[in-house]
């Protein structure tokens, strides 16, 4: 139970660092941007352009590796 909680904290840290530099998602509300959708062990990034999507993916891989995790894109 505690290990699940720790994994959730680490994944939250990785995702917050991935999108902290600028908004690359879609406008959800007037002042809110939807950047990703998360469910269990799945993650879906949301962006208007392929370039933004690639930047998010590169940052995700960088911060995941800093935490000792590897991104599996299959």
C-alpha positions in Angstrom: 0.0 0.0 0.0 2.8 2.4 0.9 4.7 1.5 -2.3 1.6 2.5 -4.4 1.5 5.9 -2.6 5.2 6.5 -3.3 4.9 5.6 -6.9 2.0 8.0 -7.2 4.1 10.8 -5.7 7.0 10.1 -8.0 4.8 10.0 -11.1 3.1 13.2 -10.0 6.5 14.9 -9.6 7.6 13.7 -13.1 4.4 15.0 -14.7 4.5 18.3 -13.0 8.1 18.9 -14.1 7.2 17.8 -17.7 4.7 20.6 -18.1 6.1 23.3 -15.8 8.0 25.4 -18.3 5.1 26.3 -20.6 1.6 25.3 -21.6 1.4 22.9 -24.6 -2.1 21.4 -24.1 -5.5 22.5 -25.1 -7.6 25.2 -23.5 -10.0 23.6 -21.1 -11.5 26.7 -19.5 -10.7 30.3 -19.8 -7.6 30.1 -17.6 -7.0 26.3 -17.5 -5.1 24.1 -20.0 -5.6 20.4 -20.2 -2.1 18.8 -20.7 -2.7 15.1 -20.1 -5.1 12.4 -19.1 -4.0 9.7 -16.6 -5.7 6.5 -15.7 -4.0 3.7 -13.6 -0.7 3.1 -15.3 -1.6 4.9 -18.6 -0.8 8.4 -19.7 -2.1 10.3 -22.7 -0.6 13.7 -23.6 -2.8 16.3 -25.3 -1.4 19.0 -27.6 -2.3 21.0 -30.7 0.9 20.3 -32.6 3.3 17.4 -33.1 6.1 19.7 -32.0 4.5 20.3 -28.6 3.8 16.6 -28.2 7.4 15.7 -29.0 8.7 18.3 -26.5 6.4 16.9 -23.8 7.6 13.3 -24.6 11.2 14.3 -24.5 10.8 16.1 -21.1 8.9 13.1 -19.7 11.7 10.8 -20.7 14.3 13.1 -19.1 12.5 13.5 -15.8 11.5 9.8 -15.6 15.1 8.8 -16.1 16.1 11.2 -13.3 13.7 9.3 -11.0 15.1 5.9 -12.2 12.1 5.1 -14.4 11.9 4.2 -18.1 9.1 5.3 -20.5 7.5 2.4 -22.4 5.7 3.8 -25.5 4.0 0.6 -26.5 
